[in-house]
Structures are given as C-alpha cells and as structure tokens.
Amino acid sequence: MEKVVLVTGANSGIGLALCERLLTEDGQLRLCLACRNTQRGEAARSALLTSHSNAHVDLLHLDVGSVQSVLAAAQEVKARYNRIDFLYLNAGIMPNPHIDLKAFFRGLFSRNVINMFATAEGLLTQQDQLNSDGLQEVFATNLFGHFLLIRELEPLVCRAGHTSRVVWTSSSNARRSAFSIEDLQHRDGSEPYSSSKYASDMLSLALNRHKNSQGLFSSVICPGLVMTNLTYGILPSFFWTLILPIMWLHWLFGQNPESLDPRAKYHSLTSGLGTNYTQARQMDIDEEMAEVLYSKLLELERVVRKKE
C-alpha cells in the first residue's frame, strides 16, 4: 500500500528538498505538495516529475496563514485520500527580519559566537502584522494554521490500527525567553518567529500526550543552518558564500515513531570531518504550559470557526 505524504511549504527551500529526498527513497509514495503560491507549486511539481517521471505528485493550494484556506484545503484532502501517513509541517514565515549589527560584531569576537550563529539569540527581530482573520501573521502561519490543519485532518491521521506521523520544522531560534503564554500571539514582542517556533515545540509535546493513543505521533526537527528564501536576505550575500560549504539537510521520516523521544528536538548536524548525523537534544519545555497552550489553541479554534 502506497504511503500518503503531505508537505506544507513544499514549493522551495527545505520543503522542496525534502520532497526530492522522499521520492528518491520511495518512488511509490503519493506525495501532496501543499503550497500557498499555485504557480510556484506547479513549477516544483514539474521539477520533481522531471527527476522522478513515474512518481505520484499532487498539488494542493494551501495558505496556512488563512483560516478559510486551511478549512477549504482540508476538505479537499479528505475528498482525495482516505488516510495521511506523514504530515510534514514545514511552511513558515519570518517577516521583515532585522539584524542588530552592533550585537553581531560584538558577538563575533566573543565566547558566545557559536551560540550566536546557532540560535541568532539577541540578533534577530521581526515586524509582525495582523492578517485578514485578525490574527498575528507569524502566529497564524507558523503555528495556528498547522494546528487547525491537524484538527481538520484527524479523521485521516487518527485511525484505529494505523500509525500516522506529524513532523514540525522547528528552529534553534525557538527560545523559551521569547514566548509568553499570556501573549500567545506575540502581539507585544519583537521576536514573533522565535515565539512561534517555541510554541510549536510545546504543541508537539501536547499532541503526543493527547493523540498517541489514537495512533498519531508528533516529532520536532531542526534542519540546522540552511540557506532558503526565508534566511538568504537576512545577511549580505558574501556572508552566505563564506559559510555555504558547512550547510547540510537531514530529516526524520525513516524512524519508528514509537522509539522517538517526544521531549527531544532532532538536530541535523555535520562533524568537523563532514559526516552528517542527527542528534536528539532535550527541549526546554514546561509540560503544564504545553497543556495550557493546547487548551488556548482549542478555544481559539472554536472562536474562528464561529466566524466562518
């Protein structure tokens, strides 16, 4: 029986690279590219079919930052498939990122230089805004839209006698200090990306507590330092040219879900000799706060549904 895999943000960057790797590993799977931009999605599909001519690649219009788009896309998915084996939640935004150059050069010659490059702590700020649903755009795209998608697809991912996987693309920039349960959407802060990624880490833990018994398992990965459309414009091009040789991409799809630690984030790393490997690192997660987050998202879901 062919596996059904849905990837959000699949038309470029990490999402497209993942799709290419998946088809290389298993040409029999049915792959669904969930993309906000249909034209770019078509281009990605054509590129994948050029290198994998016998592959089954579908295209789905999905803007995870829009409640209406998520609900419509979920209905389309339920009409097409009778199950989802892997749901890769990769779509995300980091709007108008700014680098504190003084902090950058100060950190460049400090003992904190490795951590600075690994997490961008103290360096990155963003300018967020409200979307058409009245939600903060980063929160809606990086977290809530994916939560709503999972909820809508529960009939396909929570099935008796079947195991499904959810894999979140997180970040080393996901920091507890950037998140406040009282300011869930990060309306009053300047690090909405970091806040949303920490929240997705917590949500993954909560999903495991609530859904493992129904066959749904959630994992969190950090792809490492990767040059994508999201990151390329943050620093000058010459900087990326200098560090490009150390960038690698890894992923978790091949693992047995029951064997994975729900409190771990799986980091893609490269040794000094160029060997690629994955390392599990414990996340700084408050389980009680994760439960509160899950409850708040359920309540927000009820509110936005009333508006539809």
LOGUDREN-637335 format. One record per residue (C-alpha): x, y, z. Coordinates in steps of 0.001 Angstrom, whole numbers, plus 500000, padded with zeros to 6 digits. Layout:
((X, Y, Z))
...
END
This chain:
((500000, 500000, 500000))
((501484, 503348, 498954))
((502242, 505889, 501667))
((500485, 509253, 501523))
((502695, 512211, 502445))
((501577, 515836, 502674))
((504208, 518594, 502940))
((503339, 522235, 503620))
((505597, 524917, 502173))
((506716, 522398, 499560))
((507493, 524634, 496596))
((511000, 525734, 497652))
((513732, 525501, 500258))
((513576, 522772, 502885))
((510127, 521603, 501775))
((511152, 521015, 498164))
((514450, 519386, 499183))
((512512, 517059, 501476))
((510119, 516090, 498679))
((513042, 515302, 496376))
((514641, 513114, 499046))
((511392, 511318, 499825))
((510832, 510389, 496191))
((514432, 509220, 495913))
((513927, 506923, 498899))
((510461, 505680, 497919))
((509210, 506247, 494399))
((505904, 504515, 495181))
((504587, 507027, 497716))
((501835, 509532, 496904))
((503187, 512999, 497577))
((500996, 516064, 498059))
((502642, 519469, 497717))
((500670, 521951, 499830))
((501641, 525422, 498593))
((500368, 528963, 499035))
((501556, 530048, 495574))
((499975, 527758, 492969))
((502296, 528873, 490164))
((505402, 528070, 492199))
((503777, 524841, 493323))
((503268, 523809, 489692))
((506915, 524599, 488969))
((508014, 522476, 491939))
((505788, 519609, 490828))
((507203, 519761, 487299))
((510766, 519761, 488643))
((510061, 516703, 490809))
((508417, 514836, 487922))
((511375, 515637, 485686))
((513695, 513732, 488021))
((511070, 511155, 489091))
((508944, 510584, 485991))
((506855, 507756, 487474))
((506137, 509498, 490776))
((502643, 510320, 492047))
((502792, 514040, 492883))
((499652, 516033, 493646))
((499283, 519764, 494208))
((497135, 521407, 496882))
((496504, 525104, 497309))
((497031, 525917, 500997))
((497822, 529158, 502778))
((498300, 528095, 506410))
((498086, 531764, 507405))
((494420, 531875, 506350))
((491684, 530086, 508292))
((489442, 529890, 505236))
((492232, 528430, 503099))
((493096, 525803, 505738))
((489472, 524688, 506067))
((488995, 524523, 502286))
((492268, 522653, 501742))
((491421, 520142, 504482))
((488103, 519377, 502803))
((489947, 518801, 499536))
((492439, 516457, 501220))
((489631, 514431, 502817))
((487968, 514104, 499414))
((491187, 512863, 497783))
((492661, 510493, 500369))
((491394, 508038, 502955))
((494425, 508457, 505204))
((497596, 510504, 505716))
((500746, 508626, 506724))
((503100, 511590, 507081))
((502181, 515232, 507632))
((505238, 517443, 507368))
((504519, 520910, 508794))
((507216, 522956, 507137))
((505562, 526200, 505939))
((506644, 529269, 507882))
((507436, 532955, 507633))
((509893, 535390, 509192))
((508651, 538806, 508027))
((510979, 541787, 507748))
((513896, 540332, 509747))
((516433, 542815, 511079))
((519948, 542182, 512344))
((521381, 544173, 515231))
((524776, 544796, 513628))
((526359, 546052, 516833))
((525317, 542866, 518615))
((526536, 540846, 515617))
((530068, 542226, 515600))
((530216, 542231, 519394))
((529264, 538557, 519429))
((531584, 537713, 516545))
((534607, 538221, 518777))
((533143, 536775, 521954))
((532920, 533329, 523557))
((529253, 533307, 522550))
((529950, 533307, 518809))
((528946, 529663, 518203))
((525681, 530022, 520115))
((525010, 533314, 518317))
((525225, 531657, 514905))
((523322, 528587, 516103))
((520358, 530401, 517640))
((520542, 534056, 516475))
((519873, 534932, 520121))
((519943, 538690, 520585))
((520371, 539301, 516855))
((517066, 538840, 515035))
((513900, 540876, 515367))
((510868, 540964, 513052))
((507972, 543268, 512312))
((504712, 541338, 512531))
((501217, 542450, 511499))
((497594, 541331, 511637))
((496242, 539136, 508864))
((492739, 539155, 507377))
((491477, 536900, 510200))
((492597, 539396, 512835))
((495446, 537110, 513971))
((499126, 537935, 514169))
((500550, 536796, 510850))
((503541, 534831, 512175))
((501477, 533073, 514850))
((498793, 532194, 512296))
((501220, 530866, 509682))
((503824, 529117, 511794))
((501565, 527663, 514478))
((497795, 528092, 514469))
((497183, 527271, 510800))
((499048, 523999, 511197))
((497178, 523220, 514423))
((493873, 523827, 512646))
((495006, 521630, 509742))
((495786, 518745, 512107))
((492405, 519149, 513783))
((490619, 519102, 510434))
((492546, 516050, 509254))
((492035, 513992, 512407))
((489789, 511512, 510539))
((492792, 510736, 508294))
((495618, 510800, 510864))
((493865, 509348, 513932))
((492669, 505970, 512713))
((492325, 502705, 514619))
((495080, 500260, 513773))
((497080, 502834, 511787))
((500085, 504977, 512734))
((500497, 508487, 511338))
((503342, 510933, 511779))
((503425, 514695, 512200))
((506840, 516315, 511820))
((507332, 520002, 512664))
((510148, 522067, 511175))
((511360, 523953, 514210))
((514450, 526100, 514688))
((517390, 526588, 517002))
((515938, 530093, 517336))
((512976, 528634, 519280))
((513582, 530089, 522734))
((511531, 529967, 525894))
((512516, 533535, 526749))
((510745, 534803, 523598))
((507431, 533130, 524446))
((504707, 534247, 526849))
((501576, 532185, 527461))
((499828, 535465, 528326))
((500776, 536912, 524931))
((500200, 533816, 522845))
((500287, 535613, 519504))
((503309, 537741, 520493))
((501448, 540981, 519853))
((503662, 542941, 522238))
((507056, 541443, 521381))
((509668, 541790, 518657))
((510580, 538111, 518176))
((507411, 536501, 516783))
((509358, 533857, 514831))
((511219, 532593, 517896))
((507995, 532666, 519918))
((506050, 530694, 517289))
((508747, 528048, 516972))
((508945, 527550, 520732))
((505165, 527250, 520791))
((505267, 524583, 518062))
((507805, 522649, 520152))
((505363, 522713, 523069))
((502409, 521837, 520869))
((504214, 518753, 519563))
((504608, 517512, 523131))
((500935, 518174, 523906))
((499821, 516398, 520726))
((501723, 513293, 521777))
((500040, 513300, 525178))
((496586, 513636, 523625))
((496900, 511677, 520368))
((499417, 508831, 520749))
((496630, 506544, 521903))
((494847, 507298, 518614))
((497874, 506425, 516504))
((499209, 509938, 515881))
((502852, 510670, 516787))
((504455, 514114, 516621))
((508168, 514945, 516303))
((510216, 518138, 516085))
((513273, 518660, 513915))
((515809, 521437, 513498))
((517319, 521345, 509984))
((520370, 523329, 511050))
((521759, 526345, 509222))
((520157, 526183, 505787))
((520075, 528818, 503041))
((516453, 529238, 501937))
((514273, 532094, 500713))
((513487, 532757, 504374))
((517120, 533140, 505504))
((519029, 534376, 502461))
((518078, 538035, 502760))
((518990, 538372, 506434))
((522727, 538776, 505857))
((524780, 540018, 502881))
((525354, 537518, 500068))
((529114, 537373, 500661))
((528479, 536013, 504167))
((526407, 533111, 502836))
((529095, 532413, 500222))
((531648, 532017, 503006))
((529593, 529648, 505174))
((527664, 527729, 502483))
((530026, 524706, 502492))
((529017, 523793, 506074))
((525260, 523606, 505411))
((523541, 520205, 505328))
((519952, 518991, 505410))
((518607, 515959, 507264))
((515156, 514672, 508172))
((513373, 512136, 510399))
((510857, 510293, 508263))
((512646, 506956, 508374))
((512371, 506446, 512137))
((509945, 504293, 514107))
((507618, 506843, 515802))
((507231, 504798, 518981))
((511000, 504879, 519509))
((511321, 508662, 519361))
((511527, 510846, 522457))
((508559, 513299, 522441))
((510591, 515785, 524535))
((513517, 515797, 522097))
((514270, 518002, 519130))
((516197, 516175, 516431))
((519002, 518370, 515102))
((520684, 517958, 511735))
((524442, 518329, 512289))
((527744, 517921, 510499))
((531006, 516833, 512140))
((534339, 518539, 511580))
((535159, 515776, 509086))
((531987, 516413, 507073))
((529967, 513477, 508407))
((526227, 514161, 508564))
((524332, 512936, 511600))
((521215, 513557, 513678))
((521385, 514338, 517386))
((518459, 514318, 519828))
((518525, 517226, 522276))
((516077, 517683, 525114))
((513793, 520671, 524643))
((513341, 523249, 527382))
((509623, 522580, 527670))
((507229, 523155, 530564))
((504642, 520367, 530290))
((501999, 522296, 532214))
((502484, 525287, 529933))
((502205, 522982, 526912))
((498805, 521825, 528181))
((497687, 525415, 528674))
((498826, 526241, 525143))
((496859, 523279, 523760))
((493730, 524434, 525601))
((494129, 528017, 524392))
((494506, 526864, 520786))
((491359, 524754, 521099))
((489492, 527785, 522399))
((490820, 529966, 519576))
((489755, 527285, 517110))
((486190, 527487, 518441))
((486250, 531279, 518085))
((487475, 531324, 514469))
((485035, 528594, 513438))
((482136, 530728, 514617))
((483296, 533441, 512237))
((483349, 531140, 509201))
END
